[in-house]
Amino acid sequence: MKINGVPIDDTFAEAFSMHMNRTLITAYQEDWARITAQETTGFATSIIMSPAEAGIEFVLPPEETPDHRPGVRVIFATAKKEALEQQLIARIGQCVLTSPTASAYDATPNPEDHYPIGRQLAKFGDGYQVKKGPIDERVLWLVPRMSGTFVIQEQFGRLKGVAGGNIISFCRDLTSGMTSGRAAVQAIEKVEGAYTPFPGGLVGSGSKPSSKYKGLVASTNERYCPTIRARIPDTEVPLSSEFVVEIVINGLTEEAVGRAMATAIREICSHDGVMKITAGNFGGRLGKYQIHLHDVLSK
């Protein structure tokens, strides 16, 4: 299969389950909601060393949010169920409650269970907090703070989502790699239910789940490194490629991850300097989901 002359490998991305929550952050202006969302999803790239995998999922106009203000939805993912509750308390408490004008609402579709995040964080009000609702089926806590009232929903949901969807593009040089990659991340942000947890959505250090050094659970995936291509017998890097970039995609469902992967591939292939696109997998050893590139592109 080729798109605009770019070969698409007949392979699959190997993905796995994680516990996820989707939260809506609103603020007085969209740019401030986005700044708050970026702070809230910081240090959350890979579960290898980060306490969560998080990122911006979707931007909502005022007419689609509970308080009729601009909103940015984010998704948090953790390997363990109890860790998700801890991450929600820490991230919303330290990054949304502290952000002037920002509020937080649960936006998890069809949750399997709930955590009383709002009730716990409302204690910051030191007895001056007020419980309201249900208002449009939401129970809310109103917490006084210097910049006005912090509004937070009482319950935040949890579901089992899909993490580790990915595409890898082999590009001619830095300019073609970063230009096409950043455009693909922008396109993914228009796909509801999916997000990219790495810096700016791009991965510059794709890894394998092993190492020659004791105690390390991951190390550089040498087969995708242009600078040592000549030393690696089974290198994947074409001779014409000097820059390889990966986009890791997580989502609330396997279908959302697949749609985001297809969207990213089509966007990347519309740019000059792209040599080939593939996906990372480890033969089924890493996760139970196999998201085939040709399948998602045929839908």
PASEBA-1860 file (N, C-alpha, C; in nm, 3 decimals):
! residues 299
1> MKINGVPI> 0.084/-0.120/0.000/0.000/0.000/0.000/0.087/0.125/0.000 ~ 0.046/0.224/-0.081/0.115/0.352/-0.084/0.012/0.465/-0.074 ~ 0.053/0.574/-0.010/-0.028/0.696/-0.006/0.061/0.810/-0.054 ~ 0.021/0.874/-0.163/0.103/0.980/-0.223/0.246/0.933/-0.249 ~ 0.259/0.806/-0.287/0.389/0.751/-0.319/0.468/0.702/-0.200 ~ 0.416/0.718/-0.078/0.487/0.674/0.043/0.445/0.532/0.078 ~ 0.539/0.437/0.084/0.504/0.299/0.119/0.458/0.288/0.265 ~ 0.350/0.212/0.286/0.299/0.185/0.420/0.320/0.036/0.446
9> DDTFAEAF> 0.404/0.003/0.542/0.433/-0.138/0.572/0.306/-0.214/0.610 ~ 0.300/-0.339/0.571/0.189/-0.427/0.610/0.223/-0.487/0.746 ~ 0.201/-0.409/0.850/0.236/-0.450/0.985/0.135/-0.393/1.083 ~ 0.160/-0.410/1.212/0.064/-0.365/1.312/0.133/-0.297/1.430 ~ 0.057/-0.210/1.495/0.100/-0.151/1.621/0.047/-0.239/1.734 ~ 0.133/-0.268/1.829/0.095/-0.354/1.941/0.056/-0.267/2.061 ~ -0.069/-0.280/2.105/-0.120/-0.195/2.212/-0.168/-0.280/2.330 ~ -0.196/-0.212/2.441/-0.230/-0.281/2.565/-0.331/-0.198/2.644
17> SMHMNRTL> -0.389/-0.256/2.748/-0.492/-0.189/2.827/-0.431/-0.102/2.936 ~ -0.498/0.012/2.964/-0.464/0.095/3.079/-0.594/0.152/3.137 ~ -0.589/0.189/3.264/-0.704/0.252/3.329/-0.703/0.401/3.293 ~ -0.818/0.453/3.248/-0.822/0.590/3.197/-0.938/0.670/3.253 ~ -0.914/0.800/3.258/-1.018/0.898/3.290/-1.008/1.012/3.190 ~ -1.124/1.066/3.151/-1.125/1.185/3.067/-1.185/1.300/3.148 ~ -1.112/1.409/3.158/-1.152/1.526/3.236/-1.164/1.648/3.145 ~ -1.266/1.728/3.169/-1.283/1.854/3.097/-1.238/1.969/3.186
25> ITAYQEDW> -1.146/2.049/3.134/-1.097/2.168/3.204/-1.152/2.290/3.131 ~ -1.220/2.378/3.205/-1.270/2.502/3.145/-1.201/2.621/3.211 ~ -1.202/2.734/3.140/-1.142/2.857/3.193/-1.201/2.976/3.118 ~ -1.159/3.095/3.158/-1.221/3.215/3.102/-1.186/3.236/2.955 ~ -1.074/3.182/2.910/-1.035/3.189/2.770/-0.978/3.054/2.728 ~ -0.987/3.024/2.596/-0.939/2.894/2.549/-0.790/2.877/2.571 ~ -0.712/2.982/2.549/-0.568/2.967/2.566/-0.532/2.936/2.711 ~ -0.610/2.991/2.806/-0.582/2.963/2.947/-0.625/2.821/2.984
33> ARITAQET> -0.734/2.775/2.925/-0.775/2.635/2.947/-0.668/2.541/2.893 ~ -0.609/2.575/2.779/-0.504/2.491/2.721/-0.377/2.494/2.806 ~ -0.339/2.612/2.854/-0.222/2.622/2.942/-0.243/2.535/3.066 ~ -0.362/2.543/3.124/-0.392/2.462/3.242/-0.387/2.314/3.209 ~ -0.441/2.277/3.094/-0.439/2.137/3.051/-0.297/2.087/3.031 ~ -0.212/2.171/2.974/-0.072/2.131/2.952/0.000/2.109/3.085 ~ -0.025/2.196/3.182/0.035/2.177/3.314/-0.016/2.048/3.379 ~ -0.145/2.024/3.365/-0.207/1.910/3.431/-0.159/1.777/3.374
41> TGFATSII> -0.119/1.777/3.248/-0.075/1.653/3.183/0.077/1.644/3.173 ~ 0.149/1.727/3.247/0.295/1.724/3.243/0.353/1.598/3.306 ~ 0.479/1.569/3.272/0.551/1.450/3.320/0.462/1.326/3.313 ~ 0.411/1.299/3.194/0.319/1.185/3.177/0.332/1.130/3.036 ~ 0.456/1.097/2.997/0.480/1.049/2.861/0.469/0.898/2.851 ~ 0.554/0.827/2.923/0.557/0.681/2.916/0.551/0.622/3.055 ~ 0.470/0.520/3.071/0.455/0.455/3.201/0.585/0.385/3.243 ~ 0.682/0.377/3.152/0.811/0.318/3.186/0.872/0.389/3.308
49> MSPAEAGI> 0.864/0.523/3.309/0.919/0.599/3.421/0.825/0.706/3.474 ~ 0.724/0.744/3.398/0.629/0.847/3.442/0.517/0.782/3.523 ~ 0.454/0.859/3.614/0.346/0.802/3.695/0.215/0.785/3.620 ~ 0.207/0.840/3.499/0.086/0.829/3.417/0.123/0.858/3.272 ~ 0.029/0.831/3.182/0.041/0.874/3.044/-0.079/0.964/3.018 ~ -0.054/1.092/2.990/-0.163/1.188/2.980/-0.139/1.284/2.865 ~ -0.249/1.347/2.820/-0.236/1.445/2.713/-0.369/1.510/2.681 ~ -0.362/1.613/2.598/-0.483/1.682/2.552/-0.552/1.597/2.447
57> EFVLPPEE> -0.684/1.582/2.463/-0.761/1.501/2.369/-0.841/1.585/2.271 ~ -0.912/1.689/2.320/-1.006/1.760/2.232/-1.036/1.897/2.290 ~ -1.060/1.993/2.202/-1.096/2.129/2.243/-1.245/2.149/2.219 ~ -1.315/2.204/2.320/-1.459/2.225/2.310/-1.492/2.374/2.311 ~ -1.588/2.417/2.229/-1.633/2.557/2.233/-1.724/2.578/2.353 ~ -1.746/2.702/2.393/-1.827/2.732/2.512/-1.966/2.668/2.511 ~ -2.028/2.661/2.395/-2.164/2.607/2.389/-2.170/2.457/2.416 ~ -2.055/2.390/2.426/-2.054/2.246/2.451/-1.998/2.209/2.588
65> TPDHRPGV> -1.980/2.308/2.676/-1.928/2.279/2.810/-2.034/2.309/2.916 ~ -2.023/2.249/3.034/-2.125/2.268/3.138/-2.139/2.412/3.186 ~ -2.030/2.488/3.187/-2.037/2.626/3.237/-2.030/2.730/3.125 ~ -2.043/2.682/3.000/-2.049/2.771/2.883/-1.924/2.858/2.870 ~ -1.810/2.797/2.901/-1.681/2.862/2.882/-1.595/2.771/2.794 ~ -1.489/2.823/2.734/-1.401/2.738/2.653/-1.347/2.621/2.735 ~ -1.335/2.505/2.672/-1.288/2.387/2.744/-1.187/2.306/2.666 ~ -1.101/2.238/2.740/-1.002/2.146/2.682/-1.014/2.014/2.758
73> RVIFATAK> -1.039/1.906/2.684/-1.046/1.775/2.747/-0.910/1.709/2.748 ~ -0.880/1.641/2.858/-0.755/1.568/2.872/-0.787/1.425/2.915 ~ -0.694/1.335/2.886/-0.710/1.196/2.928/-0.588/1.156/3.011 ~ -0.615/1.089/3.122/-0.511/1.035/3.209/-0.517/0.882/3.203 ~ -0.401/0.818/3.202/-0.396/0.672/3.198/-0.291/0.620/3.295 ~ -0.325/0.514/3.367/-0.230/0.450/3.458/-0.238/0.299/3.442 ~ -0.132/0.231/3.484/-0.129/0.085/3.474/-0.218/0.019/3.579 ~ -0.228/0.083/3.697/-0.306/0.026/3.806/-0.426/0.114/3.839
81> KEALEQQL> -0.535/0.050/3.878/-0.660/0.121/3.905/-0.644/0.224/4.017 ~ -0.579/0.184/4.126/-0.565/0.274/4.240/-0.475/0.393/4.208 ~ -0.382/0.374/4.116/-0.293/0.483/4.078/-0.368/0.593/4.004 ~ -0.474/0.558/3.933/-0.550/0.659/3.860/-0.614/0.758/3.956 ~ -0.672/0.709/4.064/-0.732/0.799/4.163/-0.627/0.893/4.222 ~ -0.510/0.839/4.252/-0.403/0.922/4.308/-0.358/1.029/4.210 ~ -0.348/0.993/4.083/-0.306/1.089/3.982/-0.410/1.199/3.962 ~ -0.537/1.163/3.966/-0.642/1.264/3.950/-0.640/1.364/4.065
89> IARIGQCV> -0.626/1.315/4.187/-0.621/1.404/4.302/-0.501/1.498/4.292 ~ -0.385/1.442/4.258/-0.263/1.522/4.253/-0.266/1.623/4.138 ~ -0.305/1.578/4.020/-0.296/1.664/3.903/-0.405/1.771/3.902 ~ -0.529/1.734/3.934/-0.635/1.835/3.939/-0.613/1.928/4.057 ~ -0.571/1.871/4.170/-0.549/1.953/4.289/-0.435/2.051/4.275 ~ -0.327/2.010/4.210/-0.209/2.095/4.200/-0.205/2.181/4.074 ~ -0.282/2.144/3.972/-0.269/2.214/3.844/-0.398/2.281/3.795 ~ -0.515/2.234/3.840/-0.641/2.296/3.798/-0.694/2.386/3.909
97> LTSPTASA> -0.701/2.333/4.030/-0.743/2.415/4.145/-0.655/2.539/4.158 ~ -0.528/2.527/4.129/-0.435/2.639/4.144/-0.438/2.737/4.028 ~ -0.504/2.702/3.919/-0.505/2.784/3.798/-0.621/2.884/3.802 ~ -0.595/3.014/3.801/-0.702/3.114/3.808/-0.810/3.090/3.703 ~ -0.934/3.091/3.745/-1.058/3.076/3.666/-1.086/2.933/3.622 ~ -0.993/2.839/3.637/-1.013/2.704/3.584/-1.108/2.623/3.671 ~ -1.185/2.534/3.606/-1.273/2.440/3.674/-1.255/2.302/3.610 ~ -1.304/2.197/3.678/-1.283/2.061/3.630/-1.411/1.979/3.638
105> YDATPNPE> -1.443/1.909/3.528/-1.561/1.825/3.520/-1.522/1.689/3.464 ~ -1.590/1.586/3.510/-1.566/1.453/3.454/-1.627/1.445/3.315 ~ -1.556/1.380/3.222/-1.606/1.364/3.085/-1.581/1.222/3.036 ~ -1.580/1.126/3.129/-1.553/0.987/3.094/-1.680/0.919/3.044 ~ -1.681/0.868/2.921/-1.801/0.803/2.869/-1.815/0.660/2.922 ~ -1.935/0.626/2.966/-1.965/0.489/3.012/-1.861/0.437/3.112 ~ -1.840/0.507/3.222/-1.738/0.463/3.319/-1.776/0.333/3.388 ~ -1.674/0.255/3.423/-1.696/0.130/3.495/-1.714/0.154/3.644
113> DHYPIGRQ> -1.650/0.258/3.696/-1.671/0.299/3.834/-1.627/0.444/3.849 ~ -1.636/0.498/3.973/-1.609/0.639/3.997/-1.519/0.658/4.119 ~ -1.452/0.774/4.121/-1.372/0.816/4.236/-1.427/0.950/4.287 ~ -1.435/0.971/4.418/-1.489/1.097/4.473/-1.384/1.209/4.474 ~ -1.329/1.240/4.359/-1.220/1.337/4.349/-1.265/1.476/4.395 ~ -1.383/1.518/4.347/-1.431/1.650/4.383/-1.457/1.666/4.531 ~ -1.515/1.564/4.592/-1.543/1.570/4.736/-1.414/1.583/4.816 ~ -1.310/1.512/4.772/-1.183/1.518/4.845/-1.114/1.653/4.827
121> LAKFGDGY> -1.110/1.702/4.702/-1.041/1.828/4.677/-1.119/1.947/4.733 ~ -1.250/1.932/4.750/-1.330/2.042/4.804/-1.290/2.076/4.947 ~ -1.224/1.985/5.016/-1.180/2.011/5.153/-1.079/2.125/5.160 ~ -1.021/2.159/5.045/-0.933/2.277/5.041/-1.009/2.401/5.087 ~ -1.141/2.399/5.070/-1.225/2.512/5.112/-1.233/2.529/5.262 ~ -1.181/2.434/5.338/-1.170/2.446/5.483/-1.303/2.477/5.552 ~ -1.409/2.415/5.502/-1.540/2.433/5.561/-1.626/2.536/5.492 ~ -1.568/2.615/5.403/-1.644/2.716/5.330/-1.696/2.663/5.195
129> QVKKGPID> -1.658/2.541/5.160/-1.704/2.481/5.035/-1.853/2.450/5.042 ~ -1.919/2.450/4.925/-2.063/2.427/4.917/-2.090/2.321/4.811 ~ -2.178/2.227/4.846/-2.218/2.122/4.752/-2.346/2.164/4.681 ~ -2.350/2.149/4.548/-2.466/2.187/4.469/-2.506/2.072/4.377 ~ -2.636/2.067/4.347/-2.680/1.973/4.245/-2.764/1.859/4.299 ~ -2.800/1.768/4.208/-2.749/1.759/4.071/-2.794/1.876/3.982 ~ -2.701/1.924/3.899/-2.727/2.024/3.797/-2.690/1.960/3.664 ~ -2.790/1.938/3.579/-2.767/1.864/3.454/-2.697/1.732/3.483
137> ERVLWLVP> -2.745/1.663/3.587/-2.698/1.531/3.627/-2.557/1.533/3.686 ~ -2.506/1.650/3.719/-2.374/1.659/3.782/-2.388/1.714/3.924 ~ -2.326/1.646/4.019/-2.314/1.701/4.155/-2.182/1.777/4.160 ~ -2.188/1.902/4.203/-2.071/1.990/4.199/-2.033/2.039/4.337 ~ -1.905/2.070/4.352/-1.856/2.138/4.472/-1.804/2.275/4.432 ~ -1.841/2.377/4.509/-1.797/2.514/4.487/-1.700/2.551/4.599 ~ -1.577/2.579/4.560/-1.470/2.601/4.657/-1.418/2.744/4.644 ~ -1.423/2.824/4.751/-1.373/2.962/4.741/-1.220/2.966/4.728
145> RMSGTFVI> -1.173/3.055/4.644/-1.029/3.077/4.628/-1.007/3.221/4.586 ~ -0.884/3.265/4.579/-0.854/3.406/4.554/-0.910/3.456/4.422 ~ -0.907/3.372/4.318/-0.952/3.415/4.186/-1.101/3.393/4.164 ~ -1.173/3.359/4.268/-1.316/3.332/4.256/-1.346/3.190/4.296 ~ -1.455/3.135/4.246/-1.499/3.002/4.286/-1.440/2.894/4.196 ~ -1.382/2.794/4.259/-1.337/2.675/4.187/-1.452/2.575/4.185 ~ -1.494/2.535/4.066/-1.603/2.440/4.051/-1.545/2.306/4.008 ~ -1.583/2.201/4.080/-1.534/2.067/4.046/-1.647/1.966/4.065
153> QEQFGRLK> -1.657/1.875/3.972/-1.758/1.770/3.983/-1.720/1.674/4.096 ~ -1.821/1.619/4.162/-1.793/1.533/4.277/-1.728/1.401/4.238 ~ -1.779/1.336/4.134/-1.732/1.203/4.095/-1.661/1.208/3.959 ~ -1.549/1.136/3.949/-1.476/1.123/3.823/-1.467/0.975/3.787 ~ -1.494/0.942/3.661/-1.506/0.804/3.618/-1.376/0.739/3.576 ~ -1.384/0.606/3.564/-1.272/0.525/3.517/-1.322/0.422/3.417 ~ -1.243/0.398/3.314/-1.271/0.291/3.220/-1.140/0.227/3.176 ~ -1.148/0.113/3.108/-1.029/0.049/3.052/-1.013/0.096/2.909
161> GVAGGNII> -0.903/0.167/2.883/-0.875/0.216/2.750/-0.761/0.140/2.686 ~ -0.715/0.192/2.573/-0.611/0.125/2.492/-0.492/0.219/2.477 ~ -0.374/0.169/2.508/-0.252/0.249/2.500/-0.148/0.180/2.413 ~ -0.062/0.259/2.352/0.049/0.202/2.276/0.028/0.195/2.127 ~ -0.086/0.246/2.076/-0.097/0.257/1.931/0.016/0.347/1.882 ~ 0.067/0.322/1.764/0.181/0.401/1.719/0.202/0.393/1.569 ~ 0.270/0.494/1.518/0.322/0.490/1.381/0.465/0.544/1.385 ~ 0.547/0.497/1.295/0.686/0.540/1.284/0.711/0.585/1.141
169> SFCRDLTS> 0.760/0.707/1.126/0.787/0.759/0.991/0.936/0.780/0.971 ~ 0.985/0.735/0.856/1.125/0.753/0.817/1.130/0.871/0.721 ~ 1.203/0.974/0.762/1.203/1.099/0.685/1.343/1.134/0.636 ~ 1.346/1.219/0.535/1.472/1.256/0.472/1.563/1.330/0.569 ~ 1.506/1.424/0.647/1.588/1.506/0.735/1.503/1.561/0.849 ~ 1.566/1.641/0.934/1.497/1.699/1.050/1.375/1.780/1.007 ~ 1.391/1.863/0.906/1.281/1.951/0.865/1.159/1.871/0.821 ~ 1.179/1.772/0.736/1.066/1.692/0.688/1.005/1.610/0.802
177> GMTSGRAA> 1.089/1.560/0.893/1.038/1.480/1.003/0.956/1.561/1.102 ~ 1.008/1.676/1.143/0.937/1.757/1.241/0.814/1.825/1.180 ~ 0.825/1.870/1.057/0.710/1.936/0.993/0.594/1.839/0.976 ~ 0.621/1.721/0.922/0.513/1.623/0.901/0.462/1.568/1.034 ~ 0.552/1.547/1.129/0.511/1.493/1.258/0.423/1.589/1.336 ~ 0.461/1.715/1.340/0.381/1.814/1.414/0.245/1.835/1.348 ~ 0.241/1.830/1.217/0.113/1.843/1.148/0.023/1.724/1.180 ~ 0.081/1.606/1.191/0.003/1.486/1.223/-0.055/1.495/1.364
185> VQAIEKVE> 0.022/1.547/1.458/-0.028/1.562/1.595/-0.144/1.660/1.599 ~ -0.135/1.768/1.524/-0.246/1.863/1.517/-0.371/1.797/1.460 ~ -0.352/1.710/1.362/-0.466/1.639/1.302/-0.528/1.542/1.402 ~ -0.446/1.476/1.482/-0.496/1.381/1.582/-0.584/1.451/1.685 ~ -0.553/1.577/1.716/-0.630/1.649/1.817/-0.775/1.671/1.774 ~ -0.805/1.649/1.648/-0.942/1.660/1.600/-1.015/1.526/1.604 ~ -0.946/1.421/1.648/-1.006/1.288/1.660/-1.049/1.267/1.805 ~ -1.177/1.263/1.829/-1.226/1.247/1.966/-1.192/1.107/2.020
193> GAYTPFPG> -1.152/1.104/2.146/-1.124/0.978/2.212/-0.981/0.932/2.207 ~ -0.892/1.009/2.140/-0.751/0.969/2.128/-0.661/1.086/2.166 ~ -0.538/1.054/2.209/-0.444/1.160/2.245/-0.301/1.108/2.231 ~ -0.207/1.202/2.230/-0.065/1.170/2.216/0.008/1.216/2.343 ~ 0.064/1.124/2.422/0.119/1.160/2.553/0.261/1.217/2.553 ~ 0.335/1.206/2.444/0.475/1.248/2.446/0.490/1.398/2.417 ~ 0.611/1.454/2.436/0.631/1.599/2.420/0.589/1.648/2.281 ~ 0.489/1.735/2.277/0.440/1.782/2.149/0.379/1.671/2.066
201> GLVGSGSK> 0.356/1.555/2.127/0.299/1.440/2.057/0.400/1.353/1.986 ~ 0.528/1.391/1.988/0.630/1.319/1.911/0.730/1.247/2.001 ~ 0.774/1.130/1.954/0.871/1.048/2.028/1.003/1.051/1.952 ~ 1.107/1.098/2.017/1.239/1.102/1.954/1.330/0.990/1.998 ~ 1.282/0.906/2.091/1.368/0.800/2.146/1.287/0.672/2.163 ~ 1.238/0.620/2.052/1.162/0.495/2.057/1.242/0.385/2.125 ~ 1.174/0.303/2.206/1.246/0.205/2.287/1.199/0.063/2.261 ~ 1.278/-0.031/2.309/1.240/-0.172/2.312/1.232/-0.215/2.458
209> PSSKYKGL> 1.152/-0.317/2.491/1.131/-0.354/2.632/1.239/-0.448/2.686 ~ 1.366/-0.409/2.668/1.477/-0.490/2.718/1.603/-0.405/2.718 ~ 1.709/-0.457/2.783/1.836/-0.385/2.788/1.948/-0.482/2.822 ~ 2.069/-0.448/2.779/2.185/-0.528/2.817/2.227/-0.500/2.961 ~ 2.173/-0.392/3.019/2.211/-0.353/3.155/2.107/-0.400/3.256 ~ 2.153/-0.459/3.363/2.066/-0.512/3.467/1.983/-0.399/3.530 ~ 1.855/-0.425/3.545/1.767/-0.329/3.611/1.697/-0.233/3.517 ~ 1.742/-0.224/3.393/1.675/-0.136/3.296/1.567/-0.214/3.222
217> VASTNERY> 1.445/-0.160/3.222/1.334/-0.229/3.157/1.316/-0.187/3.013 ~ 1.386/-0.082/2.970/1.374/-0.035/2.832/1.505/0.030/2.788 ~ 1.528/0.027/2.657/1.648/0.090/2.603/1.622/0.130/2.458 ~ 1.715/0.204/2.400/1.695/0.253/2.264/1.671/0.139/2.167 ~ 1.582/0.161/2.073/1.553/0.060/1.971/1.648/0.085/1.854 ~ 1.762/0.017/1.859/1.871/0.045/1.766/1.834/0.025/1.619 ~ 1.734/-0.056/1.593/1.694/-0.081/1.454/1.634/0.042/1.387 ~ 1.599/0.143/1.468/1.539/0.265/1.413/1.628/0.387/1.430
225> CPTIRARI> 1.756/0.367/1.458/1.848/0.479/1.481/1.933/0.504/1.356 ~ 1.915/0.617/1.288/1.991/0.644/1.165/2.141/0.653/1.186 ~ 2.186/0.704/1.300/2.329/0.730/1.319/2.412/0.603/1.334 ~ 2.348/0.489/1.368/2.423/0.364/1.380/2.372/0.259/1.281 ~ 2.306/0.307/1.178/2.247/0.218/1.076/2.349/0.118/1.022 ~ 2.470/0.163/0.995/2.572/0.076/0.934/2.617/-0.036/1.029 ~ 2.594/-0.019/1.159/2.638/-0.119/1.257/2.530/-0.220/1.292 ~ 2.408/-0.200/1.243/2.295/-0.284/1.281/2.253/-0.370/1.162
233> PDTEVPLS> 2.277/-0.501/1.166/2.246/-0.587/1.050/2.099/-0.585/1.010 ~ 2.008/-0.576/1.107/1.865/-0.580/1.075/1.801/-0.441/1.088 ~ 1.877/-0.337/1.055/1.825/-0.201/1.063/1.700/-0.184/0.977 ~ 1.609/-0.101/1.024/1.487/-0.068/0.949/1.501/0.064/0.875 ~ 1.610/0.136/0.897/1.623/0.272/0.844/1.672/0.270/0.700 ~ 1.594/0.324/0.606/1.640/0.332/0.467/1.763/0.422/0.453 ~ 1.843/0.397/0.351/1.964/0.477/0.330/1.933/0.624/0.310 ~ 1.815/0.654/0.257/1.779/0.793/0.228/1.722/0.867/0.348
241> SEFVVEIV> 1.709/0.799/0.462/1.647/0.860/0.579/1.750/0.893/0.686 ~ 1.745/1.018/0.734/1.835/1.062/0.841/1.759/1.105/0.966 ~ 1.626/1.088/0.966/1.545/1.132/1.080/1.424/1.040/1.091 ~ 1.409/0.978/1.208/1.298/0.887/1.233/1.218/0.941/1.351 ~ 1.087/0.947/1.336/1.003/0.999/1.444/0.883/0.907/1.464 ~ 0.848/0.886/1.589/0.735/0.801/1.624/0.625/0.885/1.688 ~ 0.501/0.846/1.665/0.388/0.906/1.735/0.317/0.794/1.810 ~ 0.315/0.802/1.942/0.242/0.707/2.024/0.102/0.762/2.049
249> INGLTEEA> 0.002/0.677/2.032/-0.137/0.720/2.044/-0.211/0.630/2.143 ~ -0.269/0.692/2.245/-0.356/0.622/2.339/-0.500/0.667/2.316 ~ -0.596/0.589/2.365/-0.734/0.630/2.346/-0.831/0.554/2.434 ~ -0.953/0.604/2.438/-1.057/0.542/2.519/-1.102/0.409/2.463 ~ -1.086/0.390/2.331/-1.124/0.265/2.265/-1.021/0.229/2.159 ~ -1.020/0.103/2.120/-0.932/0.059/2.012/-0.969/0.129/1.882 ~ -1.098/0.150/1.861/-1.144/0.216/1.738/-1.093/0.360/1.730 ~ -1.094/0.432/1.843/-1.045/0.570/1.845/-0.896/0.575/1.814
257> VGRAMATA> -0.820/0.481/1.870/-0.676/0.476/1.843/-0.652/0.449/1.695 ~ -0.729/0.356/1.637/-0.713/0.325/1.495/-0.745/0.444/1.406 ~ -0.852/0.518/1.440/-0.887/0.636/1.361/-0.777/0.741/1.368 ~ -0.720/0.758/1.487/-0.613/0.856/1.503/-0.488/0.814/1.426 ~ -0.456/0.685/1.427/-0.341/0.637/1.351/-0.360/0.663/1.202 ~ -0.478/0.634/1.150/-0.506/0.656/1.008/-0.498/0.804/0.974 ~ -0.553/0.888/1.060/-0.549/1.033/1.038/-0.405/1.082/1.033 ~ -0.322/1.033/1.125/-0.182/1.076/1.129/-0.106/1.030/1.005
265> IREICSHD> -0.129/0.906/0.963/-0.058/0.855/0.845/-0.093/0.937/0.721 ~ -0.221/0.964/0.702/-0.261/1.042/0.584/-0.201/1.182/0.586 ~ -0.195/1.242/0.704/-0.137/1.376/0.713/0.013/1.372/0.685 ~ 0.084/1.278/0.743/0.228/1.268/0.720/0.259/1.247/0.572 ~ 0.179/1.164/0.507/0.203/1.133/0.366/0.171/1.249/0.272 ~ 0.113/1.355/0.324/0.086/1.473/0.242/0.205/1.569/0.239 ~ 0.312/1.534/0.311/0.430/1.621/0.321/0.547/1.562/0.242 ~ 0.635/1.649/0.198/0.755/1.606/0.125/0.857/1.546/0.221
273> GVMKITAG> 0.941/1.460/0.168/1.054/1.407/0.244/1.024/1.287/0.330 ~ 0.906/1.227/0.316/0.872/1.107/0.393/0.904/0.984/0.309 ~ 0.989/0.895/0.361/1.037/0.780/0.286/0.949/0.656/0.302 ~ 0.901/0.634/0.425/0.826/0.512/0.455/0.758/0.527/0.590 ~ 0.647/0.452/0.610/0.579/0.451/0.739/0.560/0.306/0.783 ~ 0.588/0.282/0.911/0.569/0.150/0.969/0.508/0.167/1.108 ~ 0.506/0.060/1.186/0.457/0.065/1.324/0.543/-0.027/1.409 ~ 0.547/0.002/1.538/0.628/-0.077/1.630/0.548/-0.188/1.695
281> NFGGRLGK> 0.606/-0.307/1.698/0.545/-0.418/1.772/0.655/-0.516/1.812 ~ 0.620/-0.603/1.903/0.716/-0.701/1.955/0.659/-0.842/1.946 ~ 0.592/-0.866/1.833/0.540/-0.999/1.804/0.429/-1.046/1.895 ~ 0.358/-0.951/1.958/0.248/-0.988/2.046/0.288/-1.008/2.190 ~ 0.415/-0.983/2.225/0.460/-1.004/2.363/0.422/-0.890/2.455 ~ 0.393/-0.772/2.399/0.372/-0.653/2.482/0.225/-0.631/2.518 ~ 0.134/-0.654/2.425/-0.007/-0.627/2.453/-0.099/-0.711/2.368 ~ -0.228/-0.712/2.405/-0.324/-0.799/2.338/-0.386/-0.738/2.213
289> YQIHLHDV> -0.366/-0.608/2.191/-0.426/-0.542/2.074/-0.325/-0.535/1.960 ~ -0.369/-0.573/1.841/-0.288/-0.560/1.721/-0.365/-0.473/1.622 ~ -0.318/-0.350/1.604/-0.388/-0.253/1.520/-0.311/-0.242/1.388 ~ -0.364/-0.305/1.285/-0.295/-0.317/1.156/-0.310/-0.189/1.074 ~ -0.198/-0.143/1.020/-0.198/-0.018/0.944/-0.290/-0.023/0.823 ~ -0.282/-0.129/0.745/-0.364/-0.138/0.624/-0.513/-0.145/0.659 ~ -0.545/-0.208/0.771/-0.686/-0.218/0.812/-0.743/-0.081/0.847 ~ -0.670/-0.004/0.927/-0.725/0.126/0.969/-0.732/0.223/0.852
297> LSK> -0.644/0.207/0.755/-0.645/0.296/0.638/-0.754/0.258/0.538 ~ -0.806/0.138/0.548/-0.910/0.094/0.454/-1.050/0.131/0.501 ~ -1.062/0.186/0.623/-1.194/0.219/0.678/-1.233/0.362/0.641
END
